[in-house]
């Protein structure tokens, strides 16, 4: 949720988811001789054949999913980054966040974390390095890595796909006006959590991802966006919106008026309090 507001110059920041079959029985021969109980050995648990990476997952979630899919000790995939050959842009400085493209990937018999991560990055490059994205990024005075970063914000902040374009426009409008982005999703990323509630103390944390205190874009993407979020990032609709808040599911309010936004936020807070009360009594 964006609550409050960078210049065209700041947009130039370029850094940046067994069944053990046991058969028991007695075979009776005649009327008195029983064969001892027969227990078959459990069938070996079958390994999954595909790995699904949803839109908006962070790299940490992808690493955990790969570990589980390949039955590896926790942390194995993250450690494999050091020896993985990933074709990342220079601005990424070896960090694949934003480039682990969300899709369904086959798990070959000899699959390794390095091969899976490389496949995800190669897929992202196929999606992001084509002429439409490059032209869209240039049209908005940014490079592709910045476009992926904005798409990651859109993916995290938009309540619905229909809202993605408007969220992207809010980001551009705030950048152009020299306003901090003030987006809760960046705080959540810094704190490695997911919540719709950001406290005053949260907004004072020391982190390059604290978009309440730091101007411009975060140093890296904050998740792995899909194609629709990228389309929104390079071709947002026209509009003067500077603020937005999802008051309730299906009701996201965009406005350029701060006083109206404050009223919307008050309604959001009242709705959250009401929901908390229902949960406490339910």
C-alpha positions as CSV (number, residue, x, y, z in Angstrom):
1,X,0.0,0.0,0.0
2,X,1.4,3.4,-0.9
3,X,0.6,6.0,1.6
4,X,2.2,9.3,1.0
5,X,6.0,11.0,-2.2
6,X,11.2,11.0,-6.6
7,X,12.3,13.5,-9.7
8,X,12.9,12.5,-13.2
9,X,16.6,12.6,-12.2
10,X,16.1,9.9,-9.6
11,X,14.7,7.5,-12.1
12,X,18.3,7.3,-13.4
13,X,19.3,5.1,-10.5
14,X,20.8,2.2,-12.4
15,X,21.8,0.0,-9.4
16,X,20.4,-1.6,-8.8
17,X,4.3,-25.2,-3.3
18,X,2.9,-41.1,0.5
19,X,1.0,-43.4,0.6
20,X,2.7,-46.4,2.1
21,X,0.8,-49.3,0.7
22,X,0.4,-51.8,3.5
23,X,-1.5,-54.9,2.7
24,X,-2.3,-57.0,5.7
25,X,-4.3,-60.2,5.6
26,X,-4.6,-63.8,6.5
27,X,-4.9,-66.5,4.0
28,X,-6.7,-69.5,5.5
29,X,-6.0,-72.9,4.1
30,X,-8.6,-75.5,5.2
31,X,-10.0,-74.4,8.5
32,X,-7.0,-74.0,10.8
33,X,-3.7,-73.0,9.1
34,X,-3.2,-69.2,8.8
35,X,-0.4,-67.6,6.9
36,X,1.4,-64.9,8.9
37,X,0.5,-61.3,8.2
38,X,2.2,-60.0,5.1
39,X,3.4,-56.4,5.0
40,X,4.6,-55.0,1.7
41,X,7.5,-52.5,1.7
42,X,6.3,-48.9,1.3
43,X,6.5,-47.6,-2.2
44,X,9.2,-45.0,-2.8
45,X,7.7,-41.6,-2.8
46,X,7.7,-40.3,-6.4
47,X,9.6,-37.1,-7.2
48,X,7.6,-34.3,-8.8
49,X,8.0,-33.8,-12.5
50,X,7.5,-30.0,-12.6
51,X,8.2,-27.0,-10.5
52,X,5.7,-24.1,-10.5
53,X,7.0,-20.7,-9.7
54,X,4.1,-18.3,-9.1
55,X,4.2,-14.6,-10.0
56,X,5.5,-12.4,-7.3
57,X,7.5,-15.0,-5.4
58,X,10.7,-13.6,-3.9
59,X,14.0,-15.3,-4.7
60,X,14.1,-16.8,-1.2
61,X,10.8,-18.5,-1.9
62,X,12.1,-19.9,-5.2
63,X,15.3,-21.3,-3.5
64,X,13.1,-23.1,-0.8
65,X,10.9,-24.5,-3.5
66,X,13.8,-25.8,-5.5
67,X,15.3,-27.4,-2.4
68,X,12.0,-29.2,-1.7
69,X,11.4,-30.3,-5.3
70,X,14.9,-31.8,-5.5
71,X,14.8,-33.2,-2.0
72,X,17.9,-31.2,-1.0
73,X,18.8,-29.9,2.5
74,X,17.4,-26.4,3.2
75,X,19.7,-23.7,1.9
76,X,21.3,-25.8,-0.8
77,X,19.9,-23.8,-3.7
78,X,20.9,-20.5,-2.2
79,X,24.5,-21.8,-1.7
80,X,24.6,-23.0,-5.3
81,X,24.4,-19.4,-6.6
82,X,28.2,-19.1,-6.2
83,X,28.8,-21.8,-8.8
84,X,25.7,-21.1,-11.0
85,X,26.3,-19.4,-14.4
86,X,23.5,-16.9,-14.6
87,X,23.2,-14.5,-17.5
88,X,22.1,-11.5,-15.4
89,X,22.4,-7.8,-16.3
90,X,25.4,-6.0,-14.9
91,X,23.1,-3.8,-12.7
92,X,22.0,-7.0,-10.9
93,X,25.5,-7.5,-9.5
94,X,24.9,-11.3,-9.3
95,X,21.6,-11.0,-7.5
96,X,18.9,-12.9,-9.5
97,X,15.9,-11.3,-7.8
98,X,13.5,-10.2,-10.5
99,X,15.0,-12.7,-13.0
100,X,13.7,-16.0,-11.7
101,X,10.8,-15.9,-14.1
102,X,7.5,-17.2,-12.8
103,X,6.5,-20.3,-14.9
104,X,6.1,-24.1,-14.8
105,X,9.5,-25.8,-15.2
106,X,10.2,-29.5,-16.0
107,X,12.2,-31.4,-13.5
108,X,14.6,-33.5,-15.5
109,X,16.1,-36.7,-14.0
110,X,19.5,-34.9,-13.6
111,X,18.1,-31.5,-12.5
112,X,20.3,-29.4,-10.3
113,X,19.7,-26.1,-8.6
114,X,22.2,-24.4,-10.9
115,X,20.4,-25.8,-14.0
116,X,17.0,-24.7,-12.8
117,X,18.1,-21.2,-11.8
118,X,19.8,-20.8,-15.1
119,X,16.7,-21.9,-17.0
120,X,14.6,-19.3,-15.0
121,X,17.0,-16.5,-15.8
122,X,17.2,-17.5,-19.5
123,X,13.4,-17.5,-19.6
124,X,13.4,-14.0,-18.0
125,X,15.9,-12.7,-20.6
126,X,13.7,-14.1,-23.4
127,X,10.7,-12.2,-21.9
128,X,12.4,-9.0,-20.9
129,X,15.1,-8.4,-23.5
130,X,12.9,-8.3,-26.6
131,X,12.2,-5.1,-28.6
132,X,8.9,-4.2,-27.0
133,X,10.3,-4.1,-23.4
134,X,13.5,-2.4,-24.4
135,X,11.5,0.2,-26.4
136,X,9.0,0.7,-23.6
137,X,11.8,1.2,-21.0
138,X,13.6,3.7,-23.3
139,X,10.3,5.5,-23.8
140,X,10.1,6.0,-20.1
141,X,13.7,7.1,-19.7
142,X,14.9,3.9,-17.9
143,X,16.8,0.8,-18.7
144,X,15.4,-2.8,-18.7
145,X,16.6,-3.5,-15.1
146,X,14.8,-0.5,-13.8
147,X,11.7,-1.6,-15.7
148,X,11.9,-5.0,-14.0
149,X,12.3,-3.3,-10.7
150,X,9.2,-1.2,-11.3
151,X,7.3,-4.4,-12.5
152,X,8.3,-6.1,-9.2
153,X,6.7,-3.2,-7.2
154,X,3.6,-3.4,-9.4
155,X,3.4,-7.1,-8.9
156,X,3.6,-6.7,-5.1
157,X,1.4,-3.7,-4.7
158,X,-1.5,-4.3,-7.2
159,X,-4.5,-6.0,-5.6
160,X,-5.7,-7.2,-9.0
161,X,-4.3,-7.4,-12.6
162,X,-6.7,-4.6,-13.5
163,X,-4.9,-2.3,-11.0
164,X,-1.4,-2.9,-12.3
165,X,-1.4,-0.1,-14.8
166,X,-2.6,2.5,-12.3
167,X,0.0,1.4,-9.7
168,X,2.7,1.8,-12.3
169,X,1.5,5.2,-13.1
170,X,1.6,6.2,-9.4
171,X,5.2,5.1,-9.3
172,X,6.1,7.2,-12.3
173,X,4.2,10.2,-11.1
174,X,5.9,10.1,-7.7
175,X,9.4,9.6,-9.3
176,X,8.8,12.6,-11.6
177,X,7.7,14.8,-8.8
178,X,10.6,14.0,-6.6
179,X,8.4,12.2,-4.0
180,X,9.6,9.1,-2.1
181,X,7.6,6.0,-3.2
182,X,6.6,5.2,0.3
183,X,5.4,1.6,-0.6
184,X,4.8,-1.0,2.1
185,X,6.0,-3.7,-0.2
186,X,9.6,-2.5,0.0
187,X,9.4,-2.4,3.8
188,X,8.1,-6.0,3.8
189,X,11.0,-7.0,1.5
190,X,13.5,-5.4,3.8
191,X,12.0,-7.2,6.8
192,X,11.4,-10.5,4.9
193,X,7.7,-10.6,5.7
194,X,4.3,-10.1,4.0
195,X,1.7,-7.9,5.7
196,X,-0.8,-5.1,5.0
197,X,0.1,-3.3,8.2
198,X,3.1,-1.0,8.3
199,X,3.9,0.8,11.6
200,X,5.6,4.1,12.1
201,X,8.6,2.3,13.5
202,X,8.7,0.1,10.4
203,X,9.1,3.2,8.2
204,X,12.3,4.2,10.2
205,X,14.3,1.0,9.6
206,X,17.8,1.4,8.2
207,X,17.6,-0.3,4.8
208,X,18.3,0.6,1.2
209,X,14.8,-0.8,0.6
210,X,13.1,1.7,2.9
211,X,11.2,3.7,0.3
212,X,9.7,5.9,3.0
213,X,13.1,7.4,3.7
214,X,15.0,6.8,0.5
215,X,14.3,8.5,-2.8
216,X,14.0,6.7,-6.1
217,X,13.7,3.0,-6.8
218,X,14.9,0.3,-4.5
219,X,18.4,-1.1,-5.4
220,X,17.0,-4.3,-6.9
221,X,13.6,-5.8,-7.8
222,X,11.7,-7.0,-4.7
223,X,10.2,-10.1,-6.3
224,X,9.9,-11.9,-9.6
225,X,7.2,-10.3,-11.7
226,X,5.2,-11.8,-14.5
227,X,4.5,-10.5,-18.0
228,X,1.4,-8.5,-17.1
229,X,3.3,-6.5,-14.4
230,X,6.1,-5.8,-16.9
231,X,3.6,-4.6,-19.5
232,X,2.1,-2.3,-16.9
233,X,5.6,-1.0,-16.0
234,X,6.6,-0.1,-19.6
235,X,3.2,1.2,-20.7
236,X,1.1,2.6,-17.8
237,X,-2.1,4.4,-18.6
238,X,-2.3,8.2,-18.3
239,X,-3.4,9.6,-15.0
240,X,-2.5,12.0,-12.2
241,X,-2.8,9.5,-9.3
242,X,-0.2,9.8,-6.5
243,X,-1.8,7.7,-3.8
244,X,-3.7,4.4,-3.6
245,X,-5.0,2.1,-0.9
246,X,-7.0,-1.2,-1.1
247,X,-9.8,-0.5,1.3
248,X,-11.3,-4.0,0.9
249,X,-10.9,-6.8,-1.6
250,X,-11.9,-5.4,-5.0
251,X,-12.0,-1.8,-3.8
252,X,-8.7,-0.1,-4.5
253,X,-8.9,3.7,-4.5
254,X,-6.5,5.9,-6.6
255,X,-6.4,9.6,-6.1
256,X,-4.2,12.7,-6.7
257,X,-5.7,14.4,-3.6
258,X,-3.9,13.8,-0.3
259,X,-6.9,14.7,1.8
260,X,-9.1,12.2,-0.1
261,X,-6.3,9.6,0.3
262,X,-6.3,10.2,4.1
263,X,-10.0,9.5,4.2
264,X,-9.5,6.3,2.2
265,X,-6.8,5.2,4.6
266,X,-9.1,5.9,7.5
267,X,-11.7,3.7,5.9
268,X,-9.0,1.0,5.4
269,X,-8.0,1.2,9.0
270,X,-11.6,0.9,10.2
271,X,-12.1,-2.1,7.9
272,X,-9.0,-3.7,9.3
273,X,-10.2,-3.1,12.9
274,X,-13.6,-4.6,12.0
275,X,-12.0,-7.7,10.5
276,X,-9.7,-8.1,13.5
277,X,-12.8,-7.9,15.8
278,X,-14.6,-10.6,13.8
279,X,-11.5,-12.9,14.0
280,X,-11.2,-12.4,17.7
281,X,-14.9,-13.3,18.3
282,X,-15.0,-16.0,15.7
